[in-house]
């Protein structure tokens, strides 16, 4: 989970892969999964911070699907 401490660095990366083999490289795949996860987490955090709803409404109603998606993306990265 240390990748969560590298959010800004990860979000500034650009993919340099140009061939099929480079796209299939496990390091590129791992980096892409990290970036996807931290992007979604940052997006969710911004939404939660800007919402005026109470905590229960945010977590159980308004942003429940976004929270679920964020969790799934994190798990997908962790199982690689």
PyMOL Python script that loads the backbone (N, CA, C, O; Angstrom):
from pymol import cmd

cmd.read_pdbstr("""\
ATOM      1  N   UNK A   1       0.810  -1.188   0.000  1.00  0.00           N
ATOM      2  CA  UNK A   1       0.000   0.000   0.000  1.00  0.00           C
ATOM      3  C   UNK A   1       0.854   1.254   0.000  1.00  0.00           C
ATOM      4  O   UNK A   1       0.329   2.365   0.061  1.00  0.00           O
ATOM      5  N   UNK A   2       2.151   1.085  -0.067  1.00  0.00           N
ATOM      6  CA  UNK A   2       3.028   2.261  -0.073  1.00  0.00           C
ATOM      7  C   UNK A   2       2.831   3.114  -1.326  1.00  0.00           C
ATOM      8  O   UNK A   2       3.214   4.283  -1.346  1.00  0.00           O
ATOM      9  N   UNK A   3       2.244   2.543  -2.354  1.00  0.00           N
ATOM     10  CA  UNK A   3       2.022   3.316  -3.576  1.00  0.00           C
ATOM     11  C   UNK A   3       1.068   4.483  -3.327  1.00  0.00           C
ATOM     12  O   UNK A   3       1.088   5.465  -4.070  1.00  0.00           O
ATOM     13  N   UNK A   4       0.249   4.388  -2.310  1.00  0.00           N
ATOM     14  CA  UNK A   4      -0.678   5.470  -1.994  1.00  0.00           C
ATOM     15  C   UNK A   4       0.048   6.725  -1.518  1.00  0.00           C
ATOM     16  O   UNK A   4      -0.510   7.822  -1.564  1.00  0.00           O
ATOM     17  N   UNK A   5       1.285   6.568  -1.064  1.00  0.00           N
ATOM     18  CA  UNK A   5       2.094   7.715  -0.654  1.00  0.00           C
ATOM     19  C   UNK A   5       2.756   8.398  -1.846  1.00  0.00           C
ATOM     20  O   UNK A   5       3.364   9.457  -1.690  1.00  0.00           O
ATOM     21  N   UNK A   6       2.648   7.810  -3.022  1.00  0.00           N
ATOM     22  CA  UNK A   6       3.289   8.330  -4.231  1.00  0.00           C
ATOM     23  C   UNK A   6       2.263   8.883  -5.222  1.00  0.00           C
ATOM     24  O   UNK A   6       2.509   8.892  -6.428  1.00  0.00           O
ATOM     25  N   UNK A   7       1.140   9.336  -4.729  1.00  0.00           N
ATOM     26  CA  UNK A   7       0.035   9.762  -5.586  1.00  0.00           C
ATOM     27  C   UNK A   7       0.443  10.788  -6.620  1.00  0.00           C
ATOM     28  O   UNK A   7       0.220  10.580  -7.813  1.00  0.00           O
ATOM     29  N   UNK A   8       1.032  11.885  -6.196  1.00  0.00           N
ATOM     30  CA  UNK A   8       1.394  12.947  -7.141  1.00  0.00           C
ATOM     31  C   UNK A   8       2.418  12.477  -8.164  1.00  0.00           C
ATOM     32  O   UNK A   8       2.322  12.811  -9.345  1.00  0.00           O
ATOM     33  N   UNK A   9       3.396  11.703  -7.712  1.00  0.00           N
ATOM     34  CA  UNK A   9       4.413  11.180  -8.632  1.00  0.00           C
ATOM     35  C   UNK A   9       3.777  10.242  -9.660  1.00  0.00           C
ATOM     36  O   UNK A   9       4.080  10.328 -10.850  1.00  0.00           O
ATOM     37  N   UNK A  10       2.905   9.359  -9.209  1.00  0.00           N
ATOM     38  CA  UNK A  10       2.262   8.412 -10.123  1.00  0.00           C
ATOM     39  C   UNK A  10       1.369   9.123 -11.135  1.00  0.00           C
ATOM     40  O   UNK A  10       1.347   8.760 -12.311  1.00  0.00           O
ATOM     41  N   UNK A  11       0.639  10.124 -10.684  1.00  0.00           N
ATOM     42  CA  UNK A  11      -0.273  10.823 -11.586  1.00  0.00           C
ATOM     43  C   UNK A  11       0.451  11.678 -12.616  1.00  0.00           C
ATOM     44  O   UNK A  11      -0.146  12.098 -13.608  1.00  0.00           O
ATOM     45  N   UNK A  12       1.727  11.937 -12.389  1.00  0.00           N
ATOM     46  CA  UNK A  12       2.489  12.729 -13.354  1.00  0.00           C
ATOM     47  C   UNK A  12       3.176  11.855 -14.411  1.00  0.00           C
ATOM     48  O   UNK A  12       3.740  12.379 -15.371  1.00  0.00           O
ATOM     49  N   UNK A  13       3.131  10.532 -14.242  1.00  0.00           N
ATOM     50  CA  UNK A  13       3.787   9.623 -15.188  1.00  0.00           C
ATOM     51  C   UNK A  13       3.012   9.533 -16.492  1.00  0.00           C
ATOM     52  O   UNK A  13       1.791   9.690 -16.525  1.00  0.00           O
ATOM     53  N   UNK A  14       3.750   9.277 -17.564  1.00  0.00           N
ATOM     54  CA  UNK A  14       3.146   9.007 -18.863  1.00  0.00           C
ATOM     55  C   UNK A  14       3.694   7.686 -19.376  1.00  0.00           C
ATOM     56  O   UNK A  14       4.879   7.394 -19.220  1.00  0.00           O
ATOM     57  N   UNK A  15       2.841   6.901 -19.979  1.00  0.00           N
ATOM     58  CA  UNK A  15       3.245   5.605 -20.503  1.00  0.00           C
ATOM     59  C   UNK A  15       4.202   5.797 -21.677  1.00  0.00           C
ATOM     60  O   UNK A  15       3.946   6.586 -22.586  1.00  0.00           O
ATOM     61  N   UNK A  16       5.292   5.067 -21.637  1.00  0.00           N
ATOM     62  CA  UNK A  16       6.287   5.141 -22.708  1.00  0.00           C
ATOM     63  C   UNK A  16       6.271   3.893 -23.588  1.00  0.00           C
ATOM     64  O   UNK A  16       7.086   3.758 -24.501  1.00  0.00           O
ATOM     65  N   UNK A  17       5.349   2.995 -23.311  1.00  0.00           N
ATOM     66  CA  UNK A  17       5.251   1.760 -24.095  1.00  0.00           C
ATOM     67  C   UNK A  17       4.758   2.073 -25.499  1.00  0.00           C
ATOM     68  O   UNK A  17       3.839   2.870 -25.689  1.00  0.00           O
ATOM     69  N   UNK A  18       5.383   1.435 -26.473  1.00  0.00           N
ATOM     70  CA  UNK A  18       4.988   1.644 -27.867  1.00  0.00           C
ATOM     71  C   UNK A  18       4.754   0.333 -28.618  1.00  0.00           C
ATOM     72  O   UNK A  18       4.138   0.331 -29.685  1.00  0.00           O
ATOM     73  N   UNK A  19       5.233  -0.764 -28.076  1.00  0.00           N
ATOM     74  CA  UNK A  19       5.054  -2.054 -28.735  1.00  0.00           C
ATOM     75  C   UNK A  19       4.165  -2.947 -27.875  1.00  0.00           C
ATOM     76  O   UNK A  19       3.957  -2.684 -26.691  1.00  0.00           O
ATOM     77  N   UNK A  20       3.652  -3.993 -28.483  1.00  0.00           N
ATOM     78  CA  UNK A  20       2.803  -4.939 -27.759  1.00  0.00           C
ATOM     79  C   UNK A  20       3.570  -5.534 -26.585  1.00  0.00           C
ATOM     80  O   UNK A  20       3.030  -5.649 -25.484  1.00  0.00           O
ATOM     81  N   UNK A  21       4.814  -5.910 -26.810  1.00  0.00           N
ATOM     82  CA  UNK A  21       5.620  -6.506 -25.740  1.00  0.00           C
ATOM     83  C   UNK A  21       5.816  -5.544 -24.572  1.00  0.00           C
ATOM     84  O   UNK A  21       5.797  -5.957 -23.413  1.00  0.00           O
ATOM     85  N   UNK A  22       6.003  -4.268 -24.877  1.00  0.00           N
ATOM     86  CA  UNK A  22       6.157  -3.280 -23.807  1.00  0.00           C
ATOM     87  C   UNK A  22       4.855  -3.104 -23.028  1.00  0.00           C
ATOM     88  O   UNK A  22       4.877  -2.939 -21.808  1.00  0.00           O
ATOM     89  N   UNK A  23       3.722  -3.139 -23.734  1.00  0.00           N
ATOM     90  CA  UNK A  23       2.438  -3.028 -23.042  1.00  0.00           C
ATOM     91  C   UNK A  23       2.149  -4.257 -22.188  1.00  0.00           C
ATOM     92  O   UNK A  23       1.451  -4.158 -21.179  1.00  0.00           O
ATOM     93  N   UNK A  24       2.672  -5.400 -22.575  1.00  0.00           N
ATOM     94  CA  UNK A  24       2.453  -6.626 -21.827  1.00  0.00           C
ATOM     95  C   UNK A  24       3.468  -6.828 -20.701  1.00  0.00           C
ATOM     96  O   UNK A  24       3.350  -7.775 -19.924  1.00  0.00           O
ATOM     97  N   UNK A  25       4.444  -5.961 -20.611  1.00  0.00           N
ATOM     98  CA  UNK A  25       5.455  -6.047 -19.551  1.00  0.00           C
ATOM     99  C   UNK A  25       4.786  -5.851 -18.193  1.00  0.00           C
ATOM    100  O   UNK A  25       4.039  -4.892 -17.998  1.00  0.00           O
ATOM    101  N   UNK A  26       5.050  -6.749 -17.266  1.00  0.00           N
ATOM    102  CA  UNK A  26       4.403  -6.712 -15.956  1.00  0.00           C
ATOM    103  C   UNK A  26       4.661  -5.399 -15.219  1.00  0.00           C
ATOM    104  O   UNK A  26       3.802  -4.947 -14.463  1.00  0.00           O
ATOM    105  N   UNK A  27       5.809  -4.787 -15.419  1.00  0.00           N
ATOM    106  CA  UNK A  27       6.099  -3.515 -14.758  1.00  0.00           C
ATOM    107  C   UNK A  27       5.188  -2.401 -15.272  1.00  0.00           C
ATOM    108  O   UNK A  27       4.723  -1.568 -14.494  1.00  0.00           O
ATOM    109  N   UNK A  28       4.935  -2.388 -16.578  1.00  0.00           N
ATOM    110  CA  UNK A  28       4.014  -1.394 -17.144  1.00  0.00           C
ATOM    111  C   UNK A  28       2.581  -1.636 -16.668  1.00  0.00           C
ATOM    112  O   UNK A  28       1.850  -0.693 -16.364  1.00  0.00           O
ATOM    113  N   UNK A  29       2.197  -2.890 -16.609  1.00  0.00           N
ATOM    114  CA  UNK A  29       0.849  -3.227 -16.148  1.00  0.00           C
ATOM    115  C   UNK A  29       0.675  -2.823 -14.686  1.00  0.00           C
ATOM    116  O   UNK A  29      -0.344  -2.242 -14.312  1.00  0.00           O
ATOM    117  N   UNK A  30       1.666  -3.131 -13.874  1.00  0.00           N
ATOM    118  CA  UNK A  30       1.613  -2.783 -12.453  1.00  0.00           C
ATOM    119  C   UNK A  30       1.521  -1.278 -12.261  1.00  0.00           C
ATOM    120  O   UNK A  30       0.734  -0.798 -11.445  1.00  0.00           O
ATOM    121  N   UNK A  31       2.317  -0.539 -13.006  1.00  0.00           N
ATOM    122  CA  UNK A  31       2.282   0.925 -12.909  1.00  0.00           C
ATOM    123  C   UNK A  31       0.926   1.463 -13.341  1.00  0.00           C
ATOM    124  O   UNK A  31       0.390   2.372 -12.706  1.00  0.00           O
ATOM    125  N   UNK A  32       0.374   0.919 -14.401  1.00  0.00           N
ATOM    126  CA  UNK A  32      -0.943   1.368 -14.876  1.00  0.00           C
ATOM    127  C   UNK A  32      -2.024   1.098 -13.836  1.00  0.00           C
ATOM    128  O   UNK A  32      -2.906   1.931 -13.626  1.00  0.00           O
ATOM    129  N   UNK A  33      -1.964  -0.052 -13.191  1.00  0.00           N
ATOM    130  CA  UNK A  33      -2.945  -0.369 -12.153  1.00  0.00           C
ATOM    131  C   UNK A  33      -2.808   0.560 -10.948  1.00  0.00           C
ATOM    132  O   UNK A  33      -3.808   0.967 -10.356  1.00  0.00           O
ATOM    133  N   UNK A  34      -1.575   0.892 -10.591  1.00  0.00           N
ATOM    134  CA  UNK A  34      -1.346   1.840  -9.487  1.00  0.00           C
ATOM    135  C   UNK A  34      -1.943   3.199  -9.826  1.00  0.00           C
ATOM    136  O   UNK A  34      -2.643   3.805  -9.014  1.00  0.00           O
ATOM    137  N   UNK A  35      -1.657   3.664 -11.029  1.00  0.00           N
ATOM    138  CA  UNK A  35      -2.135   4.985 -11.449  1.00  0.00           C
ATOM    139  C   UNK A  35      -3.657   5.012 -11.471  1.00  0.00           C
ATOM    140  O   UNK A  35      -4.268   5.976 -11.011  1.00  0.00           O
ATOM    141  N   UNK A  36      -4.260   3.976 -11.995  1.00  0.00           N
ATOM    142  CA  UNK A  36      -5.722   3.912 -12.053  1.00  0.00           C
ATOM    143  C   UNK A  36      -6.325   3.949 -10.652  1.00  0.00           C
ATOM    144  O   UNK A  36      -7.338   4.612 -10.424  1.00  0.00           O
ATOM    145  N   UNK A  37      -5.714   3.251  -9.734  1.00  0.00           N
ATOM    146  CA  UNK A  37      -6.207   3.203  -8.369  1.00  0.00           C
ATOM    147  C   UNK A  37      -6.061   4.553  -7.660  1.00  0.00           C
ATOM    148  O   UNK A  37      -7.009   5.025  -7.033  1.00  0.00           O
ATOM    149  N   UNK A  38      -4.887   5.174  -7.752  1.00  0.00           N
ATOM    150  CA  UNK A  38      -4.696   6.457  -7.056  1.00  0.00           C
ATOM    151  C   UNK A  38      -5.515   7.571  -7.700  1.00  0.00           C
ATOM    152  O   UNK A  38      -5.951   8.490  -7.007  1.00  0.00           O
ATOM    153  N   UNK A  39      -5.732   7.504  -9.012  1.00  0.00           N
ATOM    154  CA  UNK A  39      -6.571   8.504  -9.668  1.00  0.00           C
ATOM    155  C   UNK A  39      -7.996   8.431  -9.118  1.00  0.00           C
ATOM    156  O   UNK A  39      -8.586   9.451  -8.762  1.00  0.00           O
ATOM    157  N   UNK A  40      -8.534   7.225  -9.055  1.00  0.00           N
ATOM    158  CA  UNK A  40      -9.898   7.048  -8.549  1.00  0.00           C
ATOM    159  C   UNK A  40      -9.982   7.461  -7.081  1.00  0.00           C
ATOM    160  O   UNK A  40     -10.958   8.089  -6.670  1.00  0.00           O
ATOM    161  N   UNK A  41      -8.981   7.121  -6.300  1.00  0.00           N
ATOM    162  CA  UNK A  41      -8.974   7.490  -4.886  1.00  0.00           C
ATOM    163  C   UNK A  41      -8.929   9.007  -4.714  1.00  0.00           C
ATOM    164  O   UNK A  41      -9.642   9.561  -3.878  1.00  0.00           O
ATOM    165  N   UNK A  42      -8.102   9.667  -5.493  1.00  0.00           N
ATOM    166  CA  UNK A  42      -8.010  11.126  -5.418  1.00  0.00           C
ATOM    167  C   UNK A  42      -9.335  11.768  -5.847  1.00  0.00           C
ATOM    168  O   UNK A  42      -9.796  12.726  -5.226  1.00  0.00           O
ATOM    169  N   UNK A  43      -9.930  11.243  -6.895  1.00  0.00           N
ATOM    170  CA  UNK A  43     -11.216  11.755  -7.377  1.00  0.00           C
ATOM    171  C   UNK A  43     -12.300  11.589  -6.303  1.00  0.00           C
ATOM    172  O   UNK A  43     -13.069  12.515  -6.043  1.00  0.00           O
ATOM    173  N   UNK A  44     -12.355  10.416  -5.688  1.00  0.00           N
ATOM    174  CA  UNK A  44     -13.336  10.156  -4.636  1.00  0.00           C
ATOM    175  C   UNK A  44     -13.099  11.081  -3.447  1.00  0.00           C
ATOM    176  O   UNK A  44     -14.048  11.634  -2.891  1.00  0.00           O
ATOM    177  N   UNK A  45     -11.861  11.247  -3.064  1.00  0.00           N
ATOM    178  CA  UNK A  45     -11.538  12.119  -1.937  1.00  0.00           C
ATOM    179  C   UNK A  45     -11.989  13.557  -2.204  1.00  0.00           C
ATOM    180  O   UNK A  45     -12.535  14.213  -1.317  1.00  0.00           O
ATOM    181  N   UNK A  46     -11.764  14.040  -3.416  1.00  0.00           N
ATOM    182  CA  UNK A  46     -12.209  15.395  -3.774  1.00  0.00           C
ATOM    183  C   UNK A  46     -13.728  15.510  -3.694  1.00  0.00           C
ATOM    184  O   UNK A  46     -14.251  16.516  -3.214  1.00  0.00           O
ATOM    185  N   UNK A  47     -14.427  14.498  -4.154  1.00  0.00           N
ATOM    186  CA  UNK A  47     -15.889  14.512  -4.089  1.00  0.00           C
ATOM    187  C   UNK A  47     -16.379  14.516  -2.642  1.00  0.00           C
ATOM    188  O   UNK A  47     -17.291  15.262  -2.287  1.00  0.00           O
ATOM    189  N   UNK A  48     -15.769  13.681  -1.820  1.00  0.00           N
ATOM    190  CA  UNK A  48     -16.168  13.611  -0.414  1.00  0.00           C
ATOM    191  C   UNK A  48     -15.915  14.935   0.301  1.00  0.00           C
ATOM    192  O   UNK A  48     -16.736  15.389   1.098  1.00  0.00           O
ATOM    193  N   UNK A  49     -14.761  15.551   0.006  1.00  0.00           N
ATOM    194  CA  UNK A  49     -14.419  16.814   0.656  1.00  0.00           C
ATOM    195  C   UNK A  49     -15.357  17.944   0.245  1.00  0.00           C
ATOM    196  O   UNK A  49     -15.673  18.813   1.058  1.00  0.00           O
ATOM    197  N   UNK A  50     -15.797  17.940  -0.988  1.00  0.00           N
ATOM    198  CA  UNK A  50     -16.627  19.043  -1.474  1.00  0.00           C
ATOM    199  C   UNK A  50     -18.111  18.868  -1.165  1.00  0.00           C
ATOM    200  O   UNK A  50     -18.879  19.823  -1.279  1.00  0.00           O
ATOM    201  N   UNK A  51     -18.519  17.678  -0.781  1.00  0.00           N
ATOM    202  CA  UNK A  51     -19.928  17.427  -0.491  1.00  0.00           C
ATOM    203  C   UNK A  51     -20.311  18.004   0.869  1.00  0.00           C
ATOM    204  O   UNK A  51     -19.546  17.933   1.831  1.00  0.00           O
ATOM    205  N   UNK A  52     -21.500  18.572   0.925  1.00  0.00           N
ATOM    206  CA  UNK A  52     -22.034  19.139   2.171  1.00  0.00           C
ATOM    207  C   UNK A  52     -22.876  18.121   2.948  1.00  0.00           C
ATOM    208  O   UNK A  52     -23.336  18.415   4.051  1.00  0.00           O
ATOM    209  N   UNK A  53     -23.077  16.939   2.387  1.00  0.00           N
ATOM    210  CA  UNK A  53     -23.893  15.912   3.038  1.00  0.00           C
ATOM    211  C   UNK A  53     -23.193  15.383   4.287  1.00  0.00           C
ATOM    212  O   UNK A  53     -21.982  15.538   4.444  1.00  0.00           O
ATOM    213  N   UNK A  54     -23.958  14.766   5.162  1.00  0.00           N
ATOM    214  CA  UNK A  54     -23.330  14.198   6.364  1.00  0.00           C
ATOM    215  C   UNK A  54     -22.594  12.904   6.003  1.00  0.00           C
ATOM    216  O   UNK A  54     -22.761  12.361   4.910  1.00  0.00           O
ATOM    217  N   UNK A  55     -21.799  12.435   6.923  1.00  0.00           N
ATOM    218  CA  UNK A  55     -20.913  11.291   6.671  1.00  0.00           C
ATOM    219  C   UNK A  55     -21.691  10.048   6.233  1.00  0.00           C
ATOM    220  O   UNK A  55     -21.290   9.369   5.288  1.00  0.00           O
ATOM    221  N   UNK A  56     -22.785   9.753   6.905  1.00  0.00           N
ATOM    222  CA  UNK A  56     -23.568   8.563   6.560  1.00  0.00           C
ATOM    223  C   UNK A  56     -24.161   8.658   5.149  1.00  0.00           C
ATOM    224  O   UNK A  56     -24.157   7.674   4.410  1.00  0.00           O
ATOM    225  N   UNK A  57     -24.661   9.815   4.781  1.00  0.00           N
ATOM    226  CA  UNK A  57     -25.206   9.994   3.436  1.00  0.00           C
ATOM    227  C   UNK A  57     -24.117   9.835   2.381  1.00  0.00           C
ATOM    228  O   UNK A  57     -24.341   9.239   1.328  1.00  0.00           O
ATOM    229  N   UNK A  58     -22.941  10.372   2.672  1.00  0.00           N
ATOM    230  CA  UNK A  58     -21.824  10.262   1.716  1.00  0.00           C
ATOM    231  C   UNK A  58     -21.446   8.806   1.489  1.00  0.00           C
ATOM    232  O   UNK A  58     -21.335   8.354   0.349  1.00  0.00           O
ATOM    233  N   UNK A  59     -21.250   8.079   2.575  1.00  0.00           N
ATOM    234  CA  UNK A  59     -20.730   6.714   2.451  1.00  0.00           C
ATOM    235  C   UNK A  59     -21.788   5.691   2.041  1.00  0.00           C
ATOM    236  O   UNK A  59     -21.471   4.724   1.348  1.00  0.00           O
ATOM    237  N   UNK A  60     -23.034   5.888   2.457  1.00  0.00           N
ATOM    238  CA  UNK A  60     -24.067   4.882   2.210  1.00  0.00           C
ATOM    239  C   UNK A  60     -24.970   5.175   1.023  1.00  0.00           C
ATOM    240  O   UNK A  60     -25.702   4.297   0.566  1.00  0.00           O
ATOM    241  N   UNK A  61     -24.924   6.380   0.530  1.00  0.00           N
ATOM    242  CA  UNK A  61     -25.859   6.733  -0.522  1.00  0.00           C
ATOM    243  C   UNK A  61     -25.156   7.436  -1.692  1.00  0.00           C
ATOM    244  O   UNK A  61     -25.031   6.866  -2.776  1.00  0.00           O
ATOM    245  N   UNK A  62     -24.713   8.638  -1.476  1.00  0.00           N
ATOM    246  CA  UNK A  62     -24.224   9.485  -2.565  1.00  0.00           C
ATOM    247  C   UNK A  62     -22.992   8.905  -3.257  1.00  0.00           C
ATOM    248  O   UNK A  62     -22.935   8.860  -4.485  1.00  0.00           O
ATOM    249  N   UNK A  63     -22.012   8.463  -2.479  1.00  0.00           N
ATOM    250  CA  UNK A  63     -20.744   7.997  -3.055  1.00  0.00           C
ATOM    251  C   UNK A  63     -20.495   6.505  -2.835  1.00  0.00           C
ATOM    252  O   UNK A  63     -19.353   6.049  -2.898  1.00  0.00           O
ATOM    253  N   UNK A  64     -21.546   5.755  -2.582  1.00  0.00           N
ATOM    254  CA  UNK A  64     -21.387   4.324  -2.317  1.00  0.00           C
ATOM    255  C   UNK A  64     -20.774   3.588  -3.510  1.00  0.00           C
ATOM    256  O   UNK A  64     -19.869   2.771  -3.339  1.00  0.00           O
ATOM    257  N   UNK A  65     -21.265   3.876  -4.714  1.00  0.00           N
ATOM    258  CA  UNK A  65     -20.737   3.195  -5.905  1.00  0.00           C
ATOM    259  C   UNK A  65     -19.299   3.606  -6.191  1.00  0.00           C
ATOM    260  O   UNK A  65     -18.488   2.777  -6.603  1.00  0.00           O
ATOM    261  N   UNK A  66     -18.974   4.883  -5.977  1.00  0.00           N
ATOM    262  CA  UNK A  66     -17.602   5.348  -6.184  1.00  0.00           C
ATOM    263  C   UNK A  66     -16.650   4.709  -5.170  1.00  0.00           C
ATOM    264  O   UNK A  66     -15.517   4.362  -5.501  1.00  0.00           O
ATOM    265  N   UNK A  67     -17.125   4.560  -3.941  1.00  0.00           N
ATOM    266  CA  UNK A  67     -16.315   3.915  -2.906  1.00  0.00           C
ATOM    267  C   UNK A  67     -16.074   2.455  -3.265  1.00  0.00           C
ATOM    268  O   UNK A  67     -14.968   1.943  -3.094  1.00  0.00           O
ATOM    269  N   UNK A  68     -17.104   1.792  -3.757  1.00  0.00           N
ATOM    270  CA  UNK A  68     -16.977   0.401  -4.176  1.00  0.00           C
ATOM    271  C   UNK A  68     -15.990   0.265  -5.334  1.00  0.00           C
ATOM    272  O   UNK A  68     -15.144  -0.630  -5.334  1.00  0.00           O
ATOM    273  N   UNK A  69     -16.101   1.153  -6.315  1.00  0.00           N
ATOM    274  CA  UNK A  69     -15.186   1.120  -7.462  1.00  0.00           C
ATOM    275  C   UNK A  69     -13.746   1.342  -7.022  1.00  0.00           C
ATOM    276  O   UNK A  69     -12.836   0.660  -7.492  1.00  0.00           O
ATOM    277  N   UNK A  70     -13.540   2.296  -6.120  1.00  0.00           N
ATOM    278  CA  UNK A  70     -12.199   2.582  -5.617  1.00  0.00           C
ATOM    279  C   UNK A  70     -11.615   1.359  -4.917  1.00  0.00           C
ATOM    280  O   UNK A  70     -10.444   1.030  -5.107  1.00  0.00           O
ATOM    281  N   UNK A  71     -12.420   0.698  -4.121  1.00  0.00           N
ATOM    282  CA  UNK A  71     -11.972  -0.514  -3.421  1.00  0.00           C
ATOM    283  C   UNK A  71     -11.599  -1.615  -4.410  1.00  0.00           C
ATOM    284  O   UNK A  71     -10.581  -2.288  -4.246  1.00  0.00           O
ATOM    285  N   UNK A  72     -12.423  -1.791  -5.430  1.00  0.00           N
ATOM    286  CA  UNK A  72     -12.151  -2.831  -6.431  1.00  0.00           C
ATOM    287  C   UNK A  72     -10.849  -2.560  -7.189  1.00  0.00           C
ATOM    288  O   UNK A  72     -10.074  -3.481  -7.446  1.00  0.00           O
ATOM    289  N   UNK A  73     -10.614  -1.305  -7.541  1.00  0.00           N
ATOM    290  CA  UNK A  73      -9.384  -0.965  -8.255  1.00  0.00           C
ATOM    291  C   UNK A  73      -8.161  -1.223  -7.388  1.00  0.00           C
ATOM    292  O   UNK A  73      -7.136  -1.702  -7.874  1.00  0.00           O
ATOM    293  N   UNK A  74      -8.271  -0.906  -6.116  1.00  0.00           N
ATOM    294  CA  UNK A  74      -7.163  -1.155  -5.196  1.00  0.00           C
ATOM    295  C   UNK A  74      -6.901  -2.660  -5.073  1.00  0.00           C
ATOM    296  O   UNK A  74      -5.749  -3.092  -5.091  1.00  0.00           O
ATOM    297  N   UNK A  75      -7.952  -3.443  -4.951  1.00  0.00           N
ATOM    298  CA  UNK A  75      -7.795  -4.888  -4.836  1.00  0.00           C
ATOM    299  C   UNK A  75      -7.193  -5.472  -6.114  1.00  0.00           C
ATOM    300  O   UNK A  75      -6.340  -6.356  -6.043  1.00  0.00           O
ATOM    301  N   UNK A  76      -7.622  -4.993  -7.273  1.00  0.00           N
ATOM    302  CA  UNK A  76      -7.051  -5.482  -8.536  1.00  0.00           C
ATOM    303  C   UNK A  76      -5.547  -5.234  -8.578  1.00  0.00           C
ATOM    304  O   UNK A  76      -4.785  -6.093  -9.022  1.00  0.00           O
ATOM    305  N   UNK A  77      -5.120  -4.057  -8.115  1.00  0.00           N
ATOM    306  CA  UNK A  77      -3.689  -3.795  -8.082  1.00  0.00           C
ATOM    307  C   UNK A  77      -2.992  -4.720  -7.090  1.00  0.00           C
ATOM    308  O   UNK A  77      -1.925  -5.258  -7.386  1.00  0.00           O
ATOM    309  N   UNK A  78      -3.583  -4.906  -5.931  1.00  0.00           N
ATOM    310  CA  UNK A  78      -2.928  -5.696  -4.875  1.00  0.00           C
ATOM    311  C   UNK A  78      -2.759  -7.166  -5.249  1.00  0.00           C
ATOM    312  O   UNK A  78      -1.818  -7.809  -4.783  1.00  0.00           O
ATOM    313  N   UNK A  79      -3.647  -7.714  -6.079  1.00  0.00           N
ATOM    314  CA  UNK A  79      -3.533  -9.136  -6.413  1.00  0.00           C
ATOM    315  C   UNK A  79      -2.522  -9.401  -7.525  1.00  0.00           C
ATOM    316  O   UNK A  79      -2.164 -10.554  -7.762  1.00  0.00           O
ATOM    317  N   UNK A  80      -2.063  -8.375  -8.200  1.00  0.00           N
ATOM    318  CA  UNK A  80      -1.067  -8.573  -9.265  1.00  0.00           C
ATOM    319  C   UNK A  80       0.285  -8.871  -8.659  1.00  0.00           C
ATOM    320  O   UNK A  80       1.258  -9.069  -9.387  1.00  0.00           O
TER     321      UNK A  80
END
""", "prot")
cmd.dss("prot")
cmd.show_as("cartoon", "prot")
cmd.util.cbc("prot")
cmd.orient("prot")
